[in-house]
Amino acid sequence: MVKITLNQNIIDVAPGTMILEAARQNGIDIPTLCFLEGKPPLGACRVCLVEIEGGKNLAAACSTPAQEGMIIHTNSKRVRDARKMVVEMLLSEHEGDCQYCDRSEDCELKKLAHDLGIREPHYEGERPRRLIDDSSPALIRDSGKCIKCRRCVTVCNEVQRVGALFPQNRGYDTVIGPAFALGLEDVPCVQCGQCAAVCPVGAIMERSHEDAVWAALEDPSKHVVVQTAPAIRAALGECFDFPAGTLVTGKMVTALRQMGFDAVFDTNFTADLTIMEEGTELLLRLKKVLVDKQPAALPQFSSCSPGWIKFTEHFYPEFLPNLSSCKSPQQMFGALAKTFYAQKKGIDPANIVVVSVMPCTAKKFEASRPEMNSSGFKDVDYVLTTRELGRMIQSAGIQFEELQEGTMDSPLGLSSGAADIFANSGGVMEAAIRTAYEIVTGRELPLENLHIQPLAGLNGIKEAALTLEKVLPEWSFLEGVELKVAVAHSLSNAAALLDRIKAGQAQYHFVEVMTCPGGCIGGGGQPRFTTDEKRRARIQAIYKEDEGKELRKSHENPDIKKLYEEFLNEGPCGHKSHKLLHTHYTDRSQQKDTE
């Protein structure tokens, strides 16, 4: 340990600890606009300056390690004046239309300026040329609001290993964006929205569907239904100052009804359906290899996360056959809403509008994919992020904290706890194993509380193995098979795992990949700012939701059983379910090579 003096307090910190981290560990807030938790410091914004006695210049707290005997001041007049000048210079180049900006009440630059006592502009002059990039179906970039903090560059390159964003040009002419001033739609961007999630201002935002949804709700000729993803219930409360990880499922349902939706459903229903389809697909691939002695694409990869799908299409097209052909739960729901639900309610599917509430901006891209129309109509019409729904509830004047608990509608509202944990990294895999093990052996998974601990938590790559013993006669070919599975979250971890598989260094039967850190609970459309502390709180809330349900396995969902009996007419992966619930993927590697 090294001993330092921080604002007259003598403290001990581990060698190599940056001053910013040391201050936070001791309850002292040092502002920053470029720092990202867990990533090497950039020292780009210069807002975290501190004064070290004996030092000639002020030091960036995020990139200066604490050293024995340092005497550090985080709030001296010299520090305050320097921070104020830095922020005033940032404001001088910032298109500050705060009264119209979606980030107005959630802008780190605005809050910092207020906290520093900046009340009027001190520096005026030329501003950089403003560029609006609205080429993407999921994201909109506004270079006029960009403060060049490079957070988006860090998350795109280091967390996601996509590299769609990078500083272009130099000095005053620097622009953060794709090369050659191209739009996000013209480069291998996976639309994950992690750039928007970490942006301190409004330079990158989700493409809003709020106005379109309000218009649909006000159209008497439309029957508007909404589905809510499992991650929403553990994060939406943060939009209304509830602590991270507060479950607000019932209040959310009531709010959606008050907004005017004709039916409120749960994406968890089709998460259960996904387990039935995807699990059966895996068992069929294993049978093809072990019984028919024919090649099959193994490992099978999960297909719930659209950012991961697009990442594979761009960067690892050789693995496209390994992807499960199942649509995501969002798209399965849309297909069923405009077929099964329309038929059951006697409604013309042309008049049904399907709205999704998702933690993910890539879901907007996924809904726009041309192949997502197996119902004969666009499966999902509009996608709202958690943040958008929060804004809509507020604009409707609904007092969220005062709402009574509501319940989902039938028949697409009943779900198991296994569907809830889709929100967490490792959740899809755990849900699949709960069902697959019981189907193959006739016994419940022999684990305490049904949780597979090696698959939980925030480790980037997680592995588990389970030997199948005493299987039922129809599954005798699986007797003694050691089922090997892996889980990765964030695309840099996914890429590392894929590279290991390509090199023959790892072998699995089934692999789950989630695009965003922590899984959907850390999605690009969730309330800002998502730290690991918030991810853990949301994860625990989702496990609590699962454990509180009597129904905890997808194959036991009675409404799923009825769906197969009454509408799909066959078991999982039958002819009708394959037409409605499965899809295909596109090799986009040529786009990468061209750019």
C-alpha angles and dihedrals in degrees: 000000000000123000119227136167113234115186090335093311117116110221139169121230134175117266112268094026111144116234091242091056093044090053093049091049088057099046097261117131118216111182120233136172101190106039119110121192113252095009129105110269120255102194085209104133097045090210094118094064117151134182119244114194110245093021119122095213136029113264131225104246093208094060103030115091119221112251132195113282098010115155107205131188117195098178109033120136090255090054094045093049092048094049091047092052092048092051092045089054091049089051091051090066097035122102093228103191088150095159090064102028118109088221094054094114093032102045118127093199093052092047092048092050090051093047090051092052097247106160104159138023115271100178122052130173144096118350126208118264110275120233124189113199110194096155094113124081089219110034140038124202124205111188091188090070095043115114093188094240089146095221089128090051091052095048094043095048105031106027098034102022090217101118098202092136128054139145110274123199123357142269117351090356094058114132125184110220147080119326121275091017090284122159124253089251090059097056133054095277113152093205092232093144096220086129089058091045093057100034107114093209136027098280093115120029139163115263101257121235093178097107092046091051092049089050091052091048091053094049108096091200092062128081102209120198128180133206123198124208119230094248093060095070092060097047111030091082089066088069086064098042096264113146116267110273096031109145110229101167097131095043089049091054092050092048092052091051091050089051088061108258112157093218133010115210138174125244083209088078090065090039085065088047090051090056090054093049099038094043092050090048090055093048090050091052091050091049090051091055101038101036108021092037090222127133119263131179104264137205095045113216125213116249104199097104114072095196089057091048092053090045089056091047091054105035110017107029090153087073095054092101088055094059115099109251089224117119116235117268089257093058095040088056092051092051092050094044091058095044117022097028094040090051093046093050097037093238125146104246088219086070096048117099116196117205122186127201107207138169088224136077091201087069087071089057092045092053089054095053108120094227092060096091105088090134089065089256135063101291096218120023104189136011124204123193120223088257092053092050090050090053092047093051090050093047089051089059092239114159095222097187090055097052124119120235114269131191132227121261127250143281098020098035107074116096143158131244087252088068092051093059091059082091093068130068105260093022098107090050093048091048091050093049092048089058101034094050093050094045092050099041104024088231134103117255105276096231131111110265089351092275122137099211098195088062096052129084136039103296106133096230122026130183137192138171131202126187115220111223135170091015123182116269095254089057097044091127088070095055109130094003113146103221107215119198138174137194129203131179126192115032097255088063090045090053092050090051093048090050090053091050092048090051092051091244095122135031126195140162098214132018128189118204126185119189099218132059108271092009124265092339085070095042125150091250098053125109112285140277103035114192128173088257090059092044091055092048092051092045092053091049091054092049088049090053090051095047092049093060125091089210108062107155125070097222091058094059103118093205090055089053090050091049091058092044099044105031117009089044094202137056124271117313091021123146097271096041090050091053095048105029106034133068144173135246137230130233103233097170091108088064089054092049092048093051 
